[in-house]
Each structure stands twice: as C-alpha cells, then as structure tokens.
Amino acid sequence: MVSGNRPKGVSARAKLAVSYAAVLVVAGLALLAVVWLFLLRYVPEYAITVQLPAPGGLGDGQSGGGLSRQLFIPGRGDLWKAFWPKAALAMAGLLTFGLVGGWLLAGRMLSPLRPIADAARAASAGSLSHRVDLAGPSDEFRELADAFDSMLARIEAQVGEQRRFAANASHELRTPLAVTQSLLDTAQLDPDRDVEQLIDRLRAVNARAIALTEALLTLSRAEQRPFLNEDVDLSLIAEQAAETLLPLAEEHDVTIELSGDAAWVTGSGALLSQLAVNLLHNAIVHNSPEGGTVQVVTCLDGGSAVLTVENTGVQISAQVAARLPEPFQRGAGRTGTGRAGAGAGLGLAIVRSITGAHNGDLVVSPRPAGGLRVTVSLPAWP
C-alpha cells in the first residue's frame, strides 16, 4: 500500500543528469591534473631571469654597439596563477554542459517508462485490457514492457475466469435453494402431500447442494499456494482411489483396470488423492449406460510422472472435450444424476487446478471409440 504522506524525492531524471555531469567533471579534472603534472616536470620551482647578449655582441663578454635583453622564465607559482582561472572556467563549462546534456539524455533514456507507468495506473484503476506494446529494439525497457503486458494478460484472464466462476457458482447454488423453496411452498399449500416423498426429495436436493459446496471449497483450496510438499507415488494414489470408489463402480457396473509403474512426484498428498478420486469418479459416473470400463495407467515419461485415466462412453467432440476442465462445463451425456453432486461440472475443474498448483499439464481428449482420455503430467521426483 502506497502511503500518501511519503515525501517527494529527487526524480530519477535529475539524479541521472547530476551523475552524468559529475562523471564529466571528474574526467575533466583528471585530464587537467595529468596535463598539469606533466608540465611541472619541465617548469622550475622559481622564476628565472636570463641576461641575453645583444645581437652583434662579442662572445667574450665585451659589449658591442647593441643593447642587451633579458629572458624571463616563469616558475610554478606564476604558471599556476595563469592556469587556474582558465581551468575553473573550463570546469564550469563542463559542469553546465554535463547538467544540460545529462538532463536531455536522461529524459530520452527514461521515456519508455512513461507508457509502462500509464499502463500500471490504468490497471490499478481496473482497466486490465490496456497494454504497453512498446516499440523499438529489444533492450531492458522492451523486456520490462513485454513482461508487464504478459502479466496484465494473465491477470485479465484470471479475473475473467473468476467472474465467470462466481456467476456460475451463484447460479448452481441458487438452483437447489430454489427447488427446496418450491417444494416447501407446495407442501404448505397441500397439507395432504406425501411427507415421505417430500423428505426424500429435500434430502436429495440438500445432498446435491452440500456436494456442490464441498466441491467449491476443494477448488478454492487447490488454487491456494504454497502447501506442504511430500513424496507421493501416483500409482499408489490411483490404487487407493480405485479401492475407495469400488462400490460406486459396482453400482454402475463399471470395471476398473489398474496398470503401470511407480511414478513418484513431490506435492500435496491430500490434493493429489483428490485429483485421482475426481478423475475416477468422473470416469465411472459418465461411463457407458450399459456398463463399461475405466483404465488407469501410471508411468514415467522422461522427466514427468504421468497418470492417465480412460473411460468408455458416448462420442464427444474434441471441442467439447477441451472445454470440460472449465468450471461447470458439461458435455453431451455427462450430466449424470445417479449420485449426489454428479453433473455439477467441477470434477475436471478441480483436477486442472490441482495440476496447475503442482506445475503440471492436463490434457483432455476424446477416445475414438467413445469416452474420454484424461492425462495428467507432473514433474517427476528426481
């Protein structure tokens, strides 16, 4: 949270301008110092006056008709008095040039930050569709702008998905409440109504509402990170899920076939167990009406641990299969009602969230003979 009482500091442009000027002045001083020290080697410490013979004079010191003249050689003090005013003037010029040039150069260098700041302000105001779309060559600012655009795109997609999820969840939760209200109103208007039948219908509606609420809570927990990591064998998880759902499979006359090797991953054992249970539950309740099979296979594929669940059933198009992991999405023949909560449309949505929380991939594809093939790939335990 940004504090409104934060004091206003010096701008980055001013700091860069002063830095450029300081570097230029220091370089100028260093150059003058080198020149000055080089000249001092050839300058005497004190001034010297040399008497030169007049032109035409005798070499033995006898004077001729001309006038003699003097040659003045300045000392270091004289040279310094003549040098420092010019050096100070040069340093003032370098300082002025450095500040003005640094200000202009810093403004040009920092100009790409303005559209990024505008996009950030627009995003904070709720406009997630705005993009920086910075032009120019690939440099640090372009990389920052592209990363910011990618972040906005992900946030926009997540917000849109959350809004759709909230709307769908409200609709799904409203349905059992509306049915319950209708049953109670009918019972109130008809005192002679069969009470046992009313209780059975209310119990079924209430069970569906409870199952839907639990599914929503599971989906919410799956999207929360971090969680406690542990070493988990997907083959063991699949076997435990099959044992848990064996009575349901027998009720639907579905055969569960388990095969594969150990596939160790690092993650939440509870969430991965929920993932396997949801996959097998969907495969059982959305199977062939006359009974079918569910095949569960675990294996290692390169650096990934793979869990594949296939079930027989009706033909489903690839477009419908790709939408099934979305919350409350249902395909043809996949709205089973033989069990409370079946057909709520959250089973594969929970699987997708758990897979994403473990940095894995989820692929849902139709089988040529009918039914679905769901493949979960997670990073294998090294």
N, C-alpha and C positions, 0 to 999 in steps of 0.2 A: 504494500500500500504506500503510495507516494504522499509524503507529508506536505501540507500546504504552507507550513512555516519554514521550509527549507530555504536558507539564504541563497540569493542568486550569486553564482560564482563566475569566474572568468570563462569566456567561451573558448571552445577548442580552437576556433579560428584565430583568436588573439594569442593563445598560447603557442600555436604553431608559428605565427608571424614573429613573435618575440624570439622563439627558438631559432628560426631562420636568421634573424638579424644578429643574434648572439653568436651563432656559428660563423657568420660572415665577418663580424668584428674581430672575433678571436683569430680567425685565419689571417685577417689583415694585420693585426698586432704581431702575430708570429712572423709574418713576412717582413714587416718593418724591423722587428728585432733581429732577424737573420741578416738583413742588409746593414743594420747599424753595427752589429758585432763584426761583420766582415770589413766595414770601413775603418773600424777602430784599429785594426791591425796596421794600417798604413798612416795613421794620424798620430803625431806626437802628443804627449800629455800636455805640454805648454806651448804657447805661441812662440815662433822663432822669426827673427828679422835678420835677413842676409843682405850684406852690402855688396852690390854688384858693381864691377868696374864700368866706367863709361865706355862707350864704343870708341875704339881707336886708342885706348889706354895702353900703357906698357905692361908687359907681363910681369916685370919685376917689382911692380907696385908704384912705379913712377907715374905720376899723373900726366895726362895729355891735355889736349885742349877741351875735351868733352866733359860733361857733367856726370858724376856717378849717380846710381839709382839703387833703391832698396827693394828687396823682395820679402813680402810678409807671408809667412806660413801659419795658418790658424791652428790653435790647439783643440783639444777635445771639447773644452768648455765653449769656445767660440762656435764650433761646429754644432754643438747641442743647442745653443741659443738660436741658431739659424734653422735648425731642423725641426724642433718640436712644434712650432706654430703650424708649419705645413703638415706635419704628421697628425696633429689634432684636427685640422681641417679635413684631412683625408678620412680620419676615423668618423667624424661627424657625417661626412658624405656617405660612407659605407653603412653607418647605422640607419640613416634616413632611407637609403636605397633598400637595405635589408628589411625594414619595417613595412615600407610600401609594397615592395615586391613580394615579401612573405605574406602580407595580407591578401594580395590578389591571388597568389599561388595557392594559399591555403583555402581560399574561397572556391577556387576551381577544383581543387582536390577533394573537398568535402561536399561538393554539390550533389553527388549521388546519394548522400544521406538524407536529403530533403524528401524525395519520394518515399523512401523507406519509413521516415518519421510520419509522413502523411498517411501511409497505409496503416501504420500502427495506431494512429489516432482514430482512423476510420474503423478499424477493428475493435478498438475499445468502446466506440460508440455503437457497436452492434452490426456494422456493415462488414460481413466476412467475405463478400464477393469481390471486394476491391483487391487488385493485385498491383505489385510494383512494376513488374515487366520491364526491368532496367535494360536499356540498350547499351551497346558498346562492347569492347573486347572483354575476354574472360580475365577478371582480376579479383582482388579480395572483395571489393564492393559488389561486383556482379555475383560472386559466390554467396555473399550475405543476402542479397536480394532474392536470389533463387531459393535459398534455404527458407527465407521468410515466406515466399509465395507457396512453397511446399507445405509449410506449417499451417498457413491460412487455409489451404485446400483440405488438409486433413481435419482441421478444426471444423470447417464448414460441413464436411461430410459427416463428422461425428455428431455435430449439433443437429443436422437434419435427420440423422438416424435416430437420435434421442427423441426428437419431437414426434417423429412418426411412431416410435415405440410407445411414447407416452399416450398418444392419441389411440393407438391400437389397444394398449393395455386398459385404458379407460373404457373403451368400447367393450372389450372382452369381459371386464369385471362388472360392467353395467348389466350385461345380459343375464347372468344368474340372479342378480338382485331384482331385475325387472320380472323375471319368471317367478321368483319367490313372492314378490308383491302381488302378482296376478293370481297365484294360487291362493294366497291368503284372502284376497278380496272376494274370489269366487266362493271360498269356504264360508266367508262371513255372510254372503248373500244366500247361500244354500246350506242351511243347518243340517239337512239330511244327507249331505255328501259323505261318501265313504271315507272315514277318518284314516283307516289303514292305508288306503291308496294315496291319500294326501300326504301322509307321513313319509311313505316310500318315495314319492316324487320330490318332496322337500329335502329328504336325505340325499338323493341323487344330485339335486341341484347344488346343495351345500357342499357335497364332496367335490364336485367339479370346481366350485369357487375356491375351496381350500387347495386343491391340486394346482390350480392356476396361480394362486398367491404364492405357494411354495416354489413353483417354477420361476416366478418373477424374482423372488428372493435369491434363488440359486443363481440366476442370471446376473443379478447385481453383485453377488459375492465373486462370481467368476471374473468380472471386469475390474475387481479391486486388486491392486498390486502394492507392495510385494506380499508373498505368502511364504510359509515355512517350507523349505525345499528338503526333499529326501530322495533316496534312490528307490525307484519303482520299476518293477518288471511288468510291461504291458501284457505279456502272456498270462501272468498270474492275475492281473486285474480283470482281464477278459474272462478267465475261468471263474472267478468269484462272481462276476456279473451274470454269467450263464447259470450258475447254481442258484443265485437269487431269483432269477426270472424263469426258472424251470417250471414252476406251477403255472405261470401265465402262458408259457409256450405250450404246455399240455392242454390248457383250456382252449387255446386257439388251434390245436392240432398242428403245431409247428415243430419241426425238428431242428435242433441247434447242433451244428458241426464245428468243432474246435480243432485247429491245427496251427502249426508254426513253431518257431523257436523263441527262446528268451530274447526280449528286447528291452534293455534297461534304459531308463531316462531319469533325469533329475527334475523333480517338480513336486507338486502337492498331491499326496496320495489320495486325499478326500476328493479333490476336484477331478483327478483322473479316473477315480472309481465312478464318479457321477457321469463323466464322459462316456465310459463303457456301458453303464446302465442305460443311459439315454439312447445310445446307438442301438443296443439290443432291444430295448423297449419299442422303439420306432419300427425296427425290422420285424418284430413279432406282430404288433397290432396292425401294421399296414402291409401284411402279407397276403397271400392268396386266400380268398374266402373258403376254398375247399381244403385248406391246409397246404403248407409249403415248407421251405427250408430256410435257415439262416446260417450262412457260412462266416466264421470268424477266423481270420488268419493274422498272425503276427510274424514279423521278420525284421532283419536289419538290411537296409539298402544304403550302402556307402556310409555316410555319417548320420543317417537318420534311422530312427526306430519307427516302424510302420505298423499301424493297426487298420485292417480292412474288414468291413462288415458288409456282406451282400445278402440280399433277401429276394425271394421270388415275389411276384405280384403283377399288377397291371402295367401296361405300357405307359411310360412317362416321357415326354419330350425333353430334349436337352435344355431348352429354355426354362421349362418349369423346374427341372432338377437344379439348375443354377440358382433359382430364387428360393429354394426351400430353406437354406440356412438363415434367411431373413426372418425376423420375429413375426409370428402369426401368419406365415405363408403356408398354404396347404395346396397340395397337388390333387389331381383327379384321383378319387378313390382313396385319399389319405385323410379322411375325416372320420376315422373310426370312433365309435361311441360305446364300444363294448367294455370300456374300463374308464373309471373316473379320471377326468383330465385328459384322456386321449383326444387328439384332434385340436388341442389348444394352440398348436403351431409354435411351440417354444423348444421342443426337443433338440432340433438341429441348431437352433439359435444359441442354446446353452453350450452345445458341443463346439460351435465356432468360437464363442467367447473363451472357453477353457483352452482351446487350441491356440488362439492368439495370445492368451496370457502366458503360454509356455513357448512362445516364439516358434510355433509350428504352422503347418499348412493343412487346410481342409479342402478336399475335392469331392464333390457330389456329382455323380454321373449315372445315367440310366443304363440298365443292363439290356443287351439286345433281345433277350428272351422275356423281358419284363421285370419290374422291380428296380431296386437301386443298388448302387455300389458306392459306399462312403469310405474314403481313405483319409486317415489322419497320420501325418508325418511330423514327428517331433525330433529335436536334436538328441542324438543317442548319447548315453553316458560314456565318457571316454574311458 
